[in-house]
Amino acid sequence: MLFLKLLKNKYLIVVVALGVWLLYFDKNDLFTQLEMVNRCNKLKAEKEYYISEIENNKKEIFELQHNTKSLETFAREKYYMKKDNEDVFVFVNK
């Protein structure tokens, strides 16, 4: 009896239909929103990573500009530069 009474209630039917439409068939349905939240969290994590990398690079640039010993070390390690009276040997690990 109660179930039949609920089925005759047009407002309840409209609310249920609207809820189903919004959860599954709408452009911004529940699953799309969950994907967007996950994507947003990944982008925030990437943002934090890149901010920390920028800070590390700024520190390295400052060190290279103000310390000649670190500049020499950087040039030798990254670009295999050498002094005139030296030989450079590069070992490759397999």
Secondary structure, 3 states (H helix, E strand, C coil): CHHHHHHHCHHHHHHHHHHHHHHHHCCCCHHHHHHHHHHHHHHHHHHHHHHHHHHHHHHHHHHHHHCHHHHHHHHHHHHCCCCCCCCCCCCCCC
